[in-house]
């Protein structure tokens, strides 16, 4: 998957891909556990009350999301350097349907 910067990011495609991904995560306990464990490990290593650490944690989580999409069979790519509105492009395997997502995280201590 190569992002060329010319994606048509329709809401319907994004909703469909995310719903499919969410449904997959609900049944793939191992993949969900891996993601949750990675986030827990990251949170324990970086105190997000320190403002600078928020950028580190946020960027790492974007890559965790890409890895999780890929691990679930949804080809994905991090494109933070290529677009200012979205962080991740994902698609449903075997289809031309793709969408961009902006990844956000919020933690409370």
C-alpha positions as CSV (number, residue, x, y, z in Angstrom):
1,X,0.0,0.0,0.0
2,X,1.5,3.3,-1.1
3,X,-0.3,6.6,-0.2
4,X,0.0,9.1,-3.1
5,X,-1.8,12.0,-1.4
6,X,-4.9,11.8,-3.6
7,X,-7.3,9.8,-1.5
8,X,-11.0,10.4,-1.6
9,X,-11.8,10.2,2.1
10,X,-15.5,9.7,2.1
11,X,-17.3,9.5,5.4
12,X,-19.2,6.3,4.3
13,X,-15.9,4.5,3.4
14,X,-14.3,5.6,6.7
15,X,-17.3,4.5,8.7
16,X,-17.5,1.1,6.9
17,X,-13.8,0.4,7.4
18,X,-13.8,1.4,11.0
19,X,-16.9,-0.6,11.7
20,X,-15.4,-3.7,10.1
21,X,-12.2,-3.1,12.1
22,X,-14.1,-2.6,15.3
23,X,-16.1,-5.8,14.7
24,X,-12.8,-7.7,14.0
25,X,-11.3,-6.4,17.2
26,X,-14.3,-7.5,19.2
27,X,-13.6,-11.1,18.1
28,X,-9.8,-11.2,17.9
29,X,-9.0,-11.3,21.6
30,X,-5.2,-11.9,21.0
31,X,-4.9,-8.8,18.7
32,X,-6.9,-6.6,21.1
33,X,-4.8,-7.8,24.1
34,X,-1.6,-7.1,22.2
35,X,-2.8,-3.5,21.5
36,X,-3.9,-2.9,25.0
37,X,-0.7,-4.3,26.4
38,X,1.4,-2.1,24.1
39,X,-0.5,1.0,25.2
40,X,-0.2,0.0,28.9
41,X,3.5,-0.5,28.5
42,X,3.9,2.9,26.8
43,X,1.8,4.7,29.4
44,X,3.9,3.2,32.2
45,X,7.1,4.3,30.5
46,X,6.0,7.9,29.7
47,X,4.3,10.2,32.1
48,X,1.7,12.1,29.9
49,X,1.3,14.8,32.5
50,X,4.6,16.0,31.1
51,X,3.5,17.9,27.9
52,X,6.5,16.8,25.8
53,X,5.8,13.2,26.4
54,X,2.3,13.6,25.0
55,X,3.8,13.9,21.5
56,X,5.9,10.8,22.0
57,X,3.0,8.8,23.3
58,X,0.7,10.1,20.6
59,X,3.1,9.3,17.8
60,X,3.7,5.8,19.1
61,X,0.0,5.1,19.4
62,X,-0.4,6.1,15.8
63,X,2.1,3.4,14.8
64,X,0.4,0.9,17.2
65,X,-2.9,1.5,15.4
66,X,-1.2,0.9,12.0
67,X,0.2,-2.3,13.3
68,X,-3.1,-3.4,14.6
69,X,-4.9,-2.6,11.4
70,X,-2.3,-4.6,9.5
71,X,-2.5,-7.5,12.1
72,X,-6.2,-7.6,11.6
73,X,-5.9,-8.0,7.9
74,X,-6.7,-4.3,7.0
75,X,-3.7,-3.0,5.0
76,X,-2.7,0.3,6.6
77,X,0.1,2.9,6.4
78,X,1.2,5.7,8.6
79,X,1.2,8.9,6.5
80,X,1.7,11.6,9.2
81,X,4.6,13.1,7.1
82,X,2.4,13.3,4.0
83,X,-0.8,14.8,5.1
84,X,-1.7,17.2,7.9
85,X,-5.3,16.0,8.3
86,X,-4.9,12.3,8.8
87,X,-2.4,10.0,10.4
88,X,-3.3,6.5,9.1
89,X,-4.7,5.2,5.8
90,X,-6.4,1.9,5.9
91,X,-8.4,-0.3,3.5
92,X,-10.4,-3.4,3.5
93,X,-8.3,-6.2,2.0
94,X,-9.3,-7.2,-1.5
95,X,-11.3,-4.0,-2.1
96,X,-10.4,-0.6,-3.4
97,X,-12.2,1.0,-0.4
98,X,-9.8,3.1,1.7
99,X,-10.1,5.9,4.2
100,X,-7.9,8.1,6.3
101,X,-8.1,8.4,10.0
102,X,-6.8,10.9,12.5
103,X,-5.7,9.1,15.7
104,X,-6.4,10.7,19.0
105,X,-5.8,9.5,22.5
106,X,-6.6,10.8,26.0
107,X,-5.3,9.4,29.2
108,X,-6.2,10.2,32.8
109,X,-4.0,9.3,35.7
